[in-house]
Every structure is written in C-alpha cells, then in structure tokens.
Amino acid sequence: MNNPLGIVAAGHPDTANAAATILAAGGNAFDAALAALFSSCVCEPVLSSLGGGGFLLAHSQDGNSVLYDFFAHTPINKPPVEELDFYPIVADFGTAQQEFHIGMGSIAVPGTVRGIYTIHSDQCSLPLEEIIQPAIKLAQEGVRINSFQHYISTIVAPIIQSNPASLQLHQGNNPGEIAAADEIVRQPDMADLFSALVHEGEDLFYRGELAQRLADDCKAMGGALRLEDLESYRVAARTPLSLHYRDTLLLTNPAPSIGGTLIAFTLSLLEQEGLCDMQYHGPRHLYNLSHAMRLTQQLRQSHKIESDLDADTSQRILNSGFIDSYRQILREHTSCARGTTQISVADTQGNIASMTLSNGEGSGYVLPGTGIMLNNMLGEEDLNPYGFHQWPQDRRIASMMAPTLAFMPNGDRIATGSGGSNRIRSAILQVLINLIDFGMDPAQAVEQARIHFESGLLNMEQGIPDLSVEDLVKEFPQHHLWPEKNLFFGGAHTVMFSHNGSLLGRGDSRRGGVCITV
C-alpha cells in the first residue's frame, strides 16, 4: 500500500471501519479511537456503552504518553443493602457458567462520556461532529448481527430479557426476541443521543436532563447513584506505569487499577528465566508461565492489594526486593520439563492509542430515550473481591483493564490490550511474551493458544502440544482443556507501527476481531 495513513484492530468490522473512515479523512489515531468507541456502542452493545467506562493509553507524536482513566466510580453515599435493587443472573458460556449481579443497585458512576470530551480536547484534530458521524449512520441504518455478537448476546440473555427496554436494544425481526445472526438491529434513540451530545456537550449527561432522569430513577428504583455523583465525576490523567522487559519499554495502566501492575509483576518474575531460549509452548516455557501466573494470583489474594490502592502501590509491588522474594519461590519449584472490548490504533504521524472499554455485563436499566444501558460494575464479582456492598465510597473502581503500549529496541511500536475480566492480564501477558521473547508478528502473537490460572484451576486452550499438556496436568491436577479457541481467553486486538514504516496488526478471532489498514 502506498503512503498508508494508519491501522486499527477492534472487535467488530463496523467498529474498525468507523476508525478507518476517520483515518482516511485525515484524522489522527485518537480521532479514530473515539470514532471506534461511538460505533462500538452501536455494534457491540453487550461490551460497550456510554453508560460504562474505560481507559485510553495515548502516546502522541511529540513523544508524550498519558493514561486517561474514565472508568466507573463508586457513589458518594451507600444506601442500606435492603433498599437496593440488586439480584443475580447466571450467564451460560456453554462450557462454564458464571453468576453476575444486576439491577439499579449495581450501577456505578459512568465515565465514558466525560472521557470522550477530555480526550477530544487534549488529543484530537477533527471536530467531534465529524468523528461521531459513522456511529450515527450505523445507529440509523442498522447493524447486521454477526455470529459472534449473537453468541455473546445469548450468553447474557437473562440481562437482555430482564425488561422491555433492554430487549429493545437487541431486538431483530421478531418482537420480543433477541436478534438472530444476519438480522439488522437499528438504534434510533442512540442516533438522536449522539446528535444531542454534539450540540449540548457532556453536561447533558452529567448535569442536564439526562443526569436528572438517571439520578431520579436510581433513587426511586433502588440504586445508589445520585445527581451529585454525576456532577462531581472527573477524568483522571495519569502517568503510565512503565517498565523494561528484555530491553523493550512497556507502558500500561497504573494504580488505582490493578491489571497493569499484575502484568508487570508477572513479567518481572519471568524476565530472568530466559523464555526466549526455550521451545515455544514446550514444557519448560508453559511451566514457568503457568507458575508465574499462580504466584501473581497468590500475590493478589494474600496482600489484598485492591483494598489499599494508591499512587505508590505499583512501585511497592515492583520493588526489587519484593520481586526477588517471589523469583526465589519460582526457582525453588523444579520444572516438570467479562464484558469488555479493545480498540488499538496507530497512525503514520507517530500517534498510537490503546483503548479498553467496558460496561460490565450491563445492569438491565436503559436510560429512557437514549439507547444507553448503564453498567453493573457494583455487581461484578471480579471488581468486588471482598464481597458485594463492601465498596469504599467515592473512589475509582480498581479494574483489570490494562491498555498497553510496547516500544521495541528496533523501533517497532505496538498497541495491545484485551477484554475478558480476570483473563485480561493473562491474554496481554502472553501476547507480549510472544512478541518480545519469541519474535512473532502480531498475527502469530495474538492467535497462539493461551493458558490462564485462576482460583486453583489451570485453563488450557486447544492447540498446546500434547506433551506439554501431559506435564502441566501433573503440576496442576485441577485443570480444564478447552476444545477450541474461546472468548474466555480474552480478545487482544493488536497493532504495530514497524520501524521500517509498515503497519501490521490482528483482531483477535476469539472475539470477532478485525484489522484494517488505511
């Protein structure tokens, strides 16, 4: 391709196409990322919503890097538990089931809209009215449901079917039924909301009519969120957590989110093990990787690091003496020889963006007249590790989301990240190791089989050599071998701006990913 403009990897063709349209119009990577964000709300409604939150890790052409934290925030006041509308549903993944909690009492303060306006003011080159046009067109004309989007909508069907307004967001040709694959779903309310946001600004959502309606409904229907929560919400611009792994500079999400710190901890454990000298997916490689994952899980549980997150948390955990003690544990063992979407964009001006978005699974509540389902972050077990209703008041919620940038010693620049709840960190970790230790290109790095350790169980994806599986099951008697690739293992949509000017990338097939070069 002559004179390419940029590259995007995302979880849906229409999400990626929105970004590509803006790149082709002369926009930069951040313009494209916001266009993809808006469109993802239309075509990936289970995973993305203006009623949720997320993070953008931005590296601009002037060399500056910043992490925009617009994730969900806990309410200022906590009503008595008996007054909250808060109840469980079971999501069926086919090979596994997981319980989530929804209802008005599960809604945390959403940050996406304020994040959009902050990012646009700081980083973008095109007017918001132009950036949002692909999403408005999608919402008006409709999105043809693909097999992956239909699949994930069936997983969370109890949430979608919890009330008529929620079902309306996913309804196809047959009233009262979730749209089947190949049916078209239109979102006229969402199109109107997008237009209103352009003309009325972020205050529409945080101080205006919509804010008042959301606050009134929460108060009347068993939620904790109030108008003062919306009015006081602020985006945090943070210094990224940085570390070197085998001469590659990595930037990721710092505290108070925890995913980036846990990835950095695991990489620090593995750095001196020399994975690059091991057979890929051989017994030694996977033993070291799985055991490092186990130690990272042990760290999270034994030190209860989410209970006291502050600006110093990451550095305390990554302190050399602390790391050395865990490295010793690793060496003393003899070798046995959820709803989230990712958008990664790079442009040829030198800008690179990694954005991770989440609405949880959705609370079931749709803000009337907007097409926006609010999040259920207060009902996410992964985000509430010490029990529901134990959240500290007026605090940014600790997230596993970890948008990550890598700057290779040869000049390659990489943007990656993943959806997948607790599997986010293991997906990103393995993509980085594949790129750095084993010299893979993005397509190879993303599509290789993965493992994940959690709660005493080692999950292994189909594609790991039989000999390695045989050795791993001796060390991990609690294990599960998945029969095929699955969204359980994340969706690490990844792009690379190579030192020679070429653009490479991959949308993770586990989550319907696509990659487009413009």
C-alpha positions as CSV (number, residue, x, y, z in Angstrom):
1,M,0.0,0.0,0.0
2,N,1.3,3.4,-1.0
3,N,1.5,6.1,1.7
4,P,-0.6,4.3,4.4
5,L,-2.3,6.5,7.0
6,G,-2.8,4.1,9.8
7,I,-4.1,0.8,11.2
8,V,-6.9,-0.2,13.5
9,A,-7.7,-3.5,15.3
10,A,-11.1,-3.9,17.0
11,G,-13.8,-6.3,17.9
12,H,-16.3,-5.7,15.1
13,P,-16.0,-4.8,11.4
14,D,-18.1,-1.7,11.8
15,T,-16.1,-0.6,14.8
16,A,-12.9,-0.9,12.8
17,N,-14.5,0.7,9.7
18,A,-15.5,3.8,11.7
19,A,-11.9,4.3,12.8
20,A,-10.7,3.6,9.2
21,T,-13.1,6.2,7.9
22,I,-11.8,8.9,10.2
23,L,-8.2,8.0,9.4
24,A,-8.9,8.3,5.7
25,A,-10.5,11.7,6.4
26,G,-7.2,12.9,7.8
27,G,-7.9,12.2,11.5
28,N,-5.2,11.0,13.9
29,A,-5.2,7.8,15.9
30,F,-7.1,9.5,18.7
31,D,-9.8,10.8,16.4
32,A,-10.1,7.2,15.1
33,A,-10.2,5.7,18.5
34,L,-13.2,7.9,19.5
35,A,-15.0,7.1,16.3
36,A,-14.5,3.4,17.1
37,L,-15.7,4.0,20.6
38,F,-19.0,5.6,19.5
39,S,-19.6,2.9,16.9
40,S,-18.8,0.1,19.3
41,C,-21.7,1.2,21.4
42,V,-24.0,0.5,18.4
43,C,-22.5,-2.7,17.1
44,E,-21.0,-4.2,20.3
45,P,-23.7,-3.3,22.8
46,V,-23.0,-6.2,25.1
47,L,-19.4,-5.0,25.5
48,S,-19.5,-1.2,25.1
49,S,-21.8,1.6,26.2
50,L,-21.8,5.3,27.0
51,G,-23.1,4.1,30.4
52,G,-19.8,2.3,31.2
53,G,-16.2,3.4,31.5
54,G,-12.7,2.6,30.2
55,F,-9.1,3.7,29.7
56,L,-7.1,5.2,26.9
57,L,-3.3,4.9,26.9
58,A,-2.2,7.6,24.4
59,H,1.3,8.1,23.0
60,S,1.4,11.2,20.8
61,Q,3.8,12.2,18.0
62,D,5.5,14.6,20.3
63,G,6.7,11.7,22.5
64,N,4.3,12.3,25.4
65,S,2.4,9.5,27.0
66,V,-0.7,9.7,29.2
67,L,-3.2,7.3,30.6
68,Y,-6.8,8.6,30.6
69,D,-8.8,6.9,33.3
70,F,-12.5,7.3,32.7
71,F,-13.5,4.1,34.4
72,A,-16.6,3.8,36.7
73,H,-16.5,5.4,40.2
74,T,-18.3,4.3,43.4
75,P,-21.2,6.6,44.6
76,I,-20.6,9.1,47.4
77,N,-23.3,7.6,49.6
78,K,-24.2,4.0,50.2
79,P,-27.9,3.2,50.9
80,P,-28.8,0.3,53.2
81,V,-28.5,-3.0,51.4
82,E,-32.1,-3.9,51.9
83,E,-33.1,-0.8,49.9
84,L,-31.0,-1.8,46.8
85,D,-32.4,-3.4,43.6
86,F,-29.6,-6.0,43.3
87,Y,-30.1,-9.6,42.2
88,P,-28.1,-12.4,40.5
89,I,-28.4,-13.8,37.0
90,V,-26.4,-16.7,35.5
91,A,-24.5,-16.3,32.2
92,D,-24.1,-19.5,30.3
93,F,-20.8,-19.8,28.4
94,G,-21.6,-23.3,27.3
95,T,-18.6,-24.9,28.9
96,A,-18.9,-22.9,32.0
97,Q,-21.4,-20.7,33.9
98,Q,-20.8,-17.5,35.9
99,E,-23.1,-15.6,38.2
100,F,-23.4,-11.8,37.8
101,H,-25.5,-9.3,39.7
102,I,-27.6,-6.6,38.0
103,G,-30.3,-4.2,38.9
104,M,-30.3,-0.5,39.8
105,G,-28.1,-1.2,42.8
106,S,-25.3,-2.5,40.6
107,I,-24.8,0.9,38.7
108,A,-21.6,2.8,39.4
109,V,-20.9,6.3,38.2
110,P,-20.3,6.1,34.4
111,G,-17.3,7.9,32.9
112,T,-17.3,7.2,29.2
113,V,-19.0,10.5,28.1
114,R,-16.7,12.7,30.2
115,G,-13.7,10.6,28.9
116,I,-14.7,11.3,25.3
117,Y,-14.8,15.1,25.8
118,T,-11.5,15.1,27.8
119,I,-9.7,13.0,25.1
120,H,-11.1,15.1,22.3
121,S,-10.0,18.4,23.9
122,D,-6.5,17.1,24.6
123,Q,-5.6,14.8,21.7
124,C,-7.9,15.1,18.7
125,S,-7.6,17.1,15.5
126,L,-11.1,16.8,13.9
127,P,-14.4,18.2,15.3
128,L,-16.5,15.8,17.3
129,E,-19.4,16.2,14.9
130,E,-17.3,14.6,12.2
131,I,-15.8,11.9,14.4
132,I,-19.3,10.8,15.5
133,Q,-20.9,10.6,12.1
134,P,-20.0,6.9,11.3
135,A,-21.8,5.9,14.6
136,I,-24.9,8.0,13.8
137,K,-25.1,6.4,10.4
138,L,-24.8,2.9,11.9
139,A,-27.4,3.6,14.6
140,Q,-29.9,5.0,12.0
141,E,-29.4,2.4,9.2
142,G,-28.8,-0.6,11.5
143,V,-26.1,-3.2,12.1
144,R,-26.3,-6.7,10.7
145,I,-25.8,-9.1,13.6
146,N,-22.8,-11.4,13.1
147,S,-22.4,-14.8,14.6
148,F,-20.1,-13.6,17.4
149,Q,-22.4,-10.8,18.6
150,H,-25.3,-13.2,18.5
151,Y,-23.3,-15.7,20.6
152,I,-22.4,-13.2,23.3
153,S,-26.0,-11.8,23.4
154,T,-27.2,-15.4,24.1
155,I,-24.7,-15.7,27.0
156,V,-26.1,-12.6,28.7
157,A,-29.7,-13.3,27.6
158,P,-31.1,-13.1,31.2
159,I,-29.9,-9.4,31.3
160,I,-31.1,-8.5,27.9
161,Q,-34.5,-10.1,28.6
162,S,-34.8,-8.6,32.1
163,N,-37.1,-5.7,30.9
164,P,-38.6,-4.5,27.6
165,A,-36.2,-1.5,27.2
166,S,-33.2,-3.7,27.4
167,L,-34.6,-6.2,25.0
168,Q,-35.4,-3.4,22.5
169,L,-31.6,-2.7,22.2
170,H,-31.2,-6.3,20.8
171,Q,-34.5,-6.9,19.0
172,G,-34.5,-8.1,15.4
173,N,-37.3,-9.0,13.1
174,N,-39.4,-10.8,15.7
175,P,-40.8,-8.6,18.5
176,G,-39.8,-9.9,22.0
177,E,-36.9,-12.0,20.7
178,I,-33.1,-11.4,20.6
179,A,-32.0,-10.8,17.0
180,A,-30.6,-13.8,15.3
181,A,-27.4,-13.8,13.2
182,D,-27.8,-11.8,9.9
183,E,-30.8,-9.8,11.2
184,I,-30.5,-6.0,11.3
185,V,-30.8,-4.0,14.6
186,R,-31.4,-0.3,14.5
187,Q,-30.9,2.2,17.3
188,P,-32.8,5.4,16.5
189,D,-32.7,6.6,20.1
190,M,-28.9,6.2,20.2
191,A,-28.5,8.2,17.0
192,D,-30.6,11.0,18.5
193,L,-28.5,10.9,21.6
194,F,-25.2,11.1,19.6
195,S,-26.5,14.2,17.8
196,A,-27.6,15.8,21.1
197,L,-24.2,15.2,22.7
198,V,-22.5,17.0,19.8
199,H,-24.8,20.1,20.2
200,E,-25.3,20.1,24.0
201,G,-22.0,18.8,25.3
202,E,-21.1,16.5,28.2
203,D,-23.2,18.4,30.7
204,L,-26.3,16.8,29.1
205,F,-25.1,13.6,30.7
206,Y,-23.6,14.9,33.9
207,R,-25.7,17.9,34.9
208,G,-28.6,18.2,32.5
209,E,-31.9,16.5,31.7
210,L,-30.4,13.0,31.3
211,A,-28.4,13.3,34.5
212,Q,-31.5,14.3,36.5
213,R,-33.6,11.4,35.0
214,L,-30.8,8.9,35.8
215,A,-30.5,10.2,39.4
216,D,-34.3,10.2,39.9
217,D,-34.7,6.7,38.6
218,C,-31.9,5.4,40.8
219,K,-33.4,7.0,43.9
220,A,-36.9,5.7,43.2
221,M,-35.9,2.2,41.9
222,G,-33.2,1.1,44.4
223,G,-29.9,2.5,43.1
224,A,-27.1,4.2,44.9
225,L,-26.1,6.7,42.3
226,R,-27.3,10.4,42.8
227,L,-27.0,13.6,40.9
228,E,-24.0,14.8,43.0
229,D,-22.1,11.6,41.8
230,L,-22.6,12.6,38.2
231,E,-21.8,16.3,38.7
232,S,-18.5,15.5,40.6
233,Y,-17.2,12.8,38.2
234,R,-13.8,13.7,36.8
235,V,-11.5,12.0,34.3
236,A,-8.0,11.3,35.7
237,A,-5.0,11.8,33.5
238,R,-2.3,9.6,35.0
239,T,1.4,8.9,34.3
240,P,1.5,5.4,32.8
241,L,3.2,2.6,34.7
242,S,6.5,1.9,32.9
243,L,8.9,-1.0,33.0
244,H,11.5,-2.6,30.8
245,Y,11.3,-6.2,29.9
246,R,14.2,-7.5,27.9
247,D,15.1,-4.1,26.5
248,T,11.5,-3.3,25.5
249,L,9.8,-0.3,27.1
250,L,6.3,-1.2,28.2
251,L,3.7,1.4,29.3
252,T,0.5,0.2,30.9
253,N,-2.3,1.1,33.3
254,P,-1.1,2.2,36.8
255,A,-2.8,2.1,40.2
256,P,-5.5,2.5,41.2
257,S,-6.3,0.0,38.5
258,I,-4.6,-3.3,39.2
259,G,-4.4,-5.2,35.8
260,G,-1.3,-3.4,34.6
261,T,0.6,-3.8,37.9
262,L,-0.2,-7.6,37.9
263,I,1.1,-7.9,34.3
264,A,4.3,-6.0,35.2
265,F,4.7,-8.2,38.3
266,T,4.4,-11.4,36.2
267,L,6.8,-10.2,33.6
268,S,9.3,-9.2,36.3
269,L,9.1,-12.7,37.6
270,L,9.8,-14.2,34.2
271,E,12.4,-11.8,32.9
272,Q,15.4,-13.7,34.3
273,E,14.0,-17.1,33.3
274,G,15.1,-16.8,29.7
275,L,11.8,-17.7,27.9
276,C,13.4,-16.7,24.6
277,D,15.8,-19.7,24.9
278,M,13.0,-22.2,25.5
279,Q,11.0,-24.2,23.0
280,Y,7.7,-22.2,22.3
281,H,4.8,-23.9,24.1
282,G,7.3,-26.6,25.3
283,P,7.1,-28.0,28.9
284,R,9.6,-25.5,30.3
285,H,8.0,-22.5,28.7
286,L,4.5,-23.3,29.8
287,Y,5.6,-24.5,33.3
288,N,7.3,-21.2,34.0
289,L,4.4,-19.2,32.6
290,S,1.7,-21.1,34.5
291,H,3.6,-21.0,37.8
292,A,4.3,-17.3,37.4
293,M,0.5,-16.8,36.9
294,R,-0.1,-18.8,40.1
295,L,2.3,-16.6,42.1
296,T,0.7,-13.5,40.7
297,Q,-2.7,-14.8,41.8
298,Q,-1.2,-15.6,45.2
299,L,0.1,-12.0,45.5
300,R,-3.3,-10.6,44.7
301,Q,-5.1,-12.7,47.3
302,S,-2.5,-12.7,50.1
303,H,-1.7,-9.0,50.0
304,K,-5.3,-7.8,49.3
305,I,-3.8,-5.1,47.1
306,E,-7.2,-3.7,45.9
307,S,-8.1,-2.7,49.5
308,D,-5.3,-0.1,49.7
309,L,-4.6,1.2,46.2
310,D,-2.7,4.5,45.8
311,A,-0.1,6.1,43.6
312,D,2.7,4.1,45.4
313,T,1.1,0.7,45.1
314,S,2.6,-0.3,41.8
315,Q,6.2,0.7,42.8
316,R,5.8,-1.1,46.2
317,I,4.8,-4.3,44.5
318,L,7.5,-4.0,41.8
319,N,10.2,-3.1,44.4
320,S,13.3,-5.2,43.6
321,G,13.5,-6.9,47.0
322,F,9.8,-7.8,46.8
323,I,10.2,-9.2,43.3
324,D,13.3,-11.1,44.3
325,S,11.5,-13.0,47.0
326,Y,8.8,-14.2,44.5
327,R,11.5,-15.0,41.9
328,Q,13.1,-17.3,44.5
329,I,9.8,-19.1,45.0
330,L,9.5,-19.6,41.3
331,R,13.1,-21.1,41.1
332,E,12.5,-23.4,44.1
333,H,9.9,-25.3,42.1
334,T,11.6,-27.8,39.9
335,S,10.3,-27.7,36.3
336,C,8.2,-30.6,35.2
337,A,10.2,-30.3,31.7
338,R,-16.1,-10.3,31.0
339,G,-17.8,-7.8,29.0
340,T,-15.0,-5.7,27.6
341,T,-13.7,-4.6,24.2
342,Q,-10.4,-3.4,22.9
343,I,-9.6,-0.8,20.3
344,S,-5.9,-0.4,19.1
345,V,-4.9,2.3,16.6
346,A,-1.7,3.6,15.1
347,D,-1.2,6.3,12.6
348,T,1.8,7.1,10.5
349,Q,2.3,10.5,12.2
350,G,3.6,8.7,15.2
351,N,0.4,8.6,17.4
352,I,-0.6,5.3,18.9
353,A,-3.7,4.5,21.0
354,S,-4.8,1.6,23.1
355,M,-8.3,1.9,24.5
356,T,-10.2,-0.6,26.6
357,L,-13.9,-0.2,27.2
358,S,-16.4,-2.0,29.5
359,N,-20.0,-1.9,30.6
360,G,-19.6,-4.9,32.8
361,E,-22.5,-7.1,31.5
362,G,-24.9,-4.2,31.8
363,S,-27.3,-3.5,34.7
364,G,-30.5,-4.1,32.7
365,Y,-31.5,-0.5,33.1
366,V,-31.7,1.6,29.9
367,L,-31.8,5.4,30.3
368,P,-35.1,6.3,28.7
369,G,-34.9,7.7,25.2
370,T,-31.2,7.2,24.8
371,G,-30.5,3.6,23.9
372,I,-27.9,3.6,26.7
373,M,-27.7,0.6,29.1
374,L,-26.0,1.6,32.4
375,N,-23.1,-0.6,33.8
376,N,-23.3,-3.1,36.6
377,M,-19.8,-2.5,38.0
378,L,-21.0,-2.7,41.6
379,G,-22.3,-6.2,40.7
380,E,-19.1,-7.5,39.2
381,E,-17.5,-10.2,41.4
382,D,-14.1,-9.6,39.8
383,L,-14.3,-5.9,40.8
384,N,-15.6,-6.6,44.3
385,P,-13.1,-9.3,45.5
386,Y,-14.0,-8.8,49.2
387,G,-17.8,-9.1,48.8
388,F,-20.7,-7.1,47.4
389,H,-21.7,-3.8,49.0
390,Q,-18.2,-3.6,50.6
391,W,-17.1,-0.9,48.1
392,P,-15.4,2.2,49.5
393,Q,-17.4,5.3,48.8
394,D,-16.4,7.9,46.3
395,R,-13.5,6.0,44.8
396,R,-12.4,5.0,41.3
397,I,-13.0,1.2,41.0
398,A,-10.0,-1.0,40.6
399,S,-10.1,-2.5,37.1
400,M,-8.3,-5.4,35.4
401,M,-8.3,-3.5,32.1
402,A,-4.7,-2.8,31.0
403,P,-4.3,-0.9,27.7
404,T,-0.6,-1.4,26.9
405,L,2.0,0.1,24.6
406,A,5.3,-1.5,23.8
407,F,8.4,0.2,22.3
408,M,10.8,-2.4,20.9
409,P,14.5,-1.7,20.8
410,N,14.5,-1.8,17.0
411,G,11.9,1.0,16.9
412,D,8.7,-1.0,16.5
413,R,5.7,0.5,18.3
414,I,2.9,-1.8,19.5
415,A,-0.6,-1.1,21.0
416,T,-2.4,-4.0,22.6
417,G,-5.0,-4.7,25.3
418,S,-7.8,-7.1,25.9
419,G,-11.3,-7.7,27.2
420,G,-12.0,-10.7,29.4
421,S,-12.3,-9.7,33.1
422,N,-9.6,-11.7,35.0
423,R,-8.3,-13.2,31.8
424,I,-7.2,-9.7,30.6
425,R,-3.8,-9.8,32.2
426,S,-3.0,-13.4,31.0
427,A,-4.0,-12.6,27.4
428,I,-1.9,-9.4,27.3
429,L,1.0,-11.1,29.1
430,Q,1.1,-14.0,26.5
431,V,0.8,-11.6,23.5
432,L,3.7,-9.5,24.9
433,I,5.9,-12.6,25.5
434,N,5.1,-13.9,22.0
435,L,6.2,-10.6,20.5
436,I,9.2,-9.9,22.7
437,D,10.7,-13.3,23.6
438,F,9.7,-15.3,20.5
439,G,9.8,-12.6,17.9
440,M,6.4,-13.3,16.5
441,D,4.5,-10.8,14.3
442,P,1.1,-9.5,15.7
443,A,-1.0,-12.1,13.8
444,Q,1.1,-15.0,15.2
445,A,1.3,-13.5,18.7
446,V,-2.4,-12.9,19.0
447,E,-3.6,-16.3,17.6
448,Q,-1.4,-18.7,19.6
449,A,-3.1,-20.9,22.1
450,R,-3.3,-19.5,25.7
451,I,-3.4,-20.6,29.3
452,H,-4.9,-19.0,32.3
453,F,-4.6,-19.7,36.0
454,E,-7.3,-18.6,38.5
455,S,-8.8,-19.9,41.7
456,G,-6.7,-23.1,41.7
457,L,-7.7,-24.0,38.1
458,L,-5.4,-24.0,35.1
459,N,-7.3,-23.4,31.8
460,M,-5.6,-24.5,28.6
461,E,-6.7,-23.7,25.1
462,Q,-6.8,-26.2,22.3
463,G,-3.5,-26.1,20.4
464,I,-1.0,-26.6,23.1
465,P,1.2,-29.7,22.3
466,D,0.1,-32.9,23.9
467,L,3.5,-33.4,25.7
468,S,3.2,-30.1,27.4
469,V,-0.4,-30.7,28.4
470,E,0.7,-34.0,30.0
471,D,3.4,-32.3,32.1
472,L,1.1,-29.4,33.1
473,V,-1.7,-31.6,34.4
474,K,0.8,-33.3,36.8
475,E,1.6,-30.0,38.3
476,F,-2.0,-28.7,38.1
477,P,-4.4,-31.5,39.0
478,Q,-7.3,-29.0,38.8
479,H,-7.3,-28.2,35.1
480,H,-9.6,-27.7,32.1
481,L,-8.6,-28.3,28.5
482,W,-10.9,-26.2,26.2
483,P,-11.8,-28.0,23.0
484,E,-11.3,-24.8,20.8
485,K,-10.5,-21.1,20.9
486,N,-12.9,-19.3,23.1
487,L,-13.7,-15.7,24.2
488,F,-13.0,-16.8,27.7
489,F,-9.3,-16.3,26.9
490,G,-9.7,-12.6,26.0
491,G,-9.6,-10.6,22.9
492,A,-6.2,-8.9,22.4
493,H,-6.7,-6.7,19.3
494,T,-3.2,-5.6,18.5
495,V,-1.5,-3.2,16.0
496,M,2.2,-2.5,15.2
497,F,3.8,0.5,13.5
498,S,7.1,-1.1,12.4
499,H,10.4,0.6,12.4
500,N,10.5,0.3,8.6
501,G,7.2,2.1,8.2
502,S,5.0,-0.9,7.6
503,L,1.7,-1.4,9.5
504,L,0.9,-4.8,11.0
505,G,-2.0,-6.0,13.2
506,R,-4.5,-8.6,14.2
507,G,-8.0,-8.5,15.5
508,D,-8.3,-11.5,17.9
509,S,-10.5,-14.2,16.4
510,R,-11.7,-15.2,19.8
511,R,-13.8,-12.1,20.0
512,G,-14.7,-11.5,16.4
513,G,-11.7,-9.2,15.9
514,V,-10.8,-7.5,12.6
515,C,-7.8,-5.4,11.5
516,I,-7.9,-2.7,8.8
517,T,-5.0,-0.8,7.2
518,V,-5.9,2.6,5.7
